Amino acid sequence: MAIKAQHITKSFGTFKAVDDLDLYVREGSVHGFLGPNGAGKTTVIRILLGLLSPDSAEVEILGKDLFMSRDQIMSQTGAIVEYPAFFEYMTAYENLYYLSRLSGCADKTMIEKAIDIVGLSKVRNKLVKTFSYGMKQRLGIAQAMIPENKLIFLDEPVNGLDPHGILDIRNLIRQLSENHGITVFLSSHLLSEVEQTCDYVTIIHKGHKVCEGKVSELMKQHESIEILTPDRELLKNLFARENLKIFTEEDSGEYSRFLIEGSENIVPPLVEKLVNNKIRLYGIAKHQKVLEDIFVELTGYKKDGGPDRA
Amino acid sequence: MAALTGLEYKKLIRQKLHYTGLGVVLFFTCLSSLGFIMHRMRNAKKKIEGEAAAELLNGIAFSMTCLVPAIYVLFPMIISIFTATSMAGELQNGQMRTMLLRPVSRWNVFFSRFFMMSFYSFFLVIALLFVSYSCGSVMFGATGDVVIFGEIFLRNGSRYILPEKVVFTKLLLMYSFACFSTIYLVAMNMMISALTKKVSHTIVISLGIYYTSYILSSLSFMKHIHAFLPTRYLDIWRFAVVRDIPWDQLFHDCTIDICYIVSFLVIGGIAFNMTEV
């Protein structure tokens, strides 16, 4: 495990930002940390990086206790927390050189390589104050990579980026994991980002973990079958007899749309049953819930906007 | 620690703060020399203790006089603003977080800033010495006897002449003691930066404490609190211009100042270590 954290609790005054949260991140994976704004993502990251003292927590990063060996951990760990903050009066190269000197290892080749990976070679000698936000994000990832870090924390890395920038950063994150074996712990409130970038995901809401697992398995767990039929009552009777679970039911006048429990392998026998019971079928298909649906379901967020505080 | 201080100083150079500080020192010296020339002209025929006043207002006298308003007003302001920018500014803008994500101890970061700002304040004091003495030497002559006006240097009405053979040593001592006083100011600003974590708060609070203390110390009816004012023992540079330096009193005041400096640094360091970034 790259990160093994148990019982993380942190309060600000009377407000409990994180409540008894456990977190496990596998080595070499891209792990998404998903939650709505104010769920406690940044607080957890700051605790994991030793920037914030928790009320209680047992944290092991790269096999070492965070509170006993923070310096050893930080010599192999990089991060961007909230936003990339640099010394604006220095060039991109100078910033990386200065920060790697703080890590006790200022290898020029390594810095050049990091700049090259994030695609800032052409502007390496330009002052950071002339950089766009996207370029600063890239520089942030470069500084998180050096010196040869094994674990990188990225807090909302695509915030404020345009679609091209988002795509580039996503590719870069995958590249870090696949080509360089770096474990990436990525927090986001953007579901599409986690769905497309991460191998594993932890979903938190109001400081509590609501779900954890492999993204592909999580999506599979939430597969369903969509059936379009005008014979609403017949279908409901059949499902009652066969003990099949109906998730949702929408009536659009001419026909009804049902979402039922099951994956694509139940489609052929189901079609046979429907035909045998003379239920007219306008359409049947596997319905893949996107992470957004799962997130909404788990965190109680309403689709029409705003959290369900009830 | 030395490497980190060196890195911090490079940052200071890249920010071009040297030029800003030096610019202010030059501007201040130019204005002061103008005032000194006019004063010299108007008092050309006057005599002080049998010597021509104009002769007593030479380069050394000019450099000594320049230090007084600089150490009372100019340097505290510059040191406060630059320390606040360097410490609280980086805490406020997130650069400190970027630094603390590296395997570096917070004590080292705190003390490297302290040393860096101390060196910078020495640079300002030495720059003033160099600029004012060079300027004064060219305009008023390099050396000679120096008249000490108590109301300027000693907060009393005394007036006496220091002989030429001791004035250069006295000048160097005065500036050396002023360097020591700036350490006190840096330490106080470091502590307030670590406590407030905000640039504007640091500047307002530190200058507020500093100037309030000086104002109160000039009010004789408040003499009962004078001993407790934080700046009470700060102007040790004035001992240098006394005919016979009162070493006992100097040592006493320095000891109290050191106690203040250590307290500021310990409180500031603990606050910085506990800061959640």
Interface residues (C-beta under 8 A of the other chain):
Chain A: R46 L49 L51 L52 S53 R70 D71 Q72 I73 M74 S75 T77 G78 A79 V81 E82 Y83 P84 A85 F86 F87 Y89 M90 E94 Y98 L99 R101 L102 S103 G104 Q143
Chain B: A3 L4 L7 K10 K11 R14 Q15 K16 N93 G94 Q95 R97 T98 M99 L100 L101 R102 P103 V104 S105 M274 E276 V277
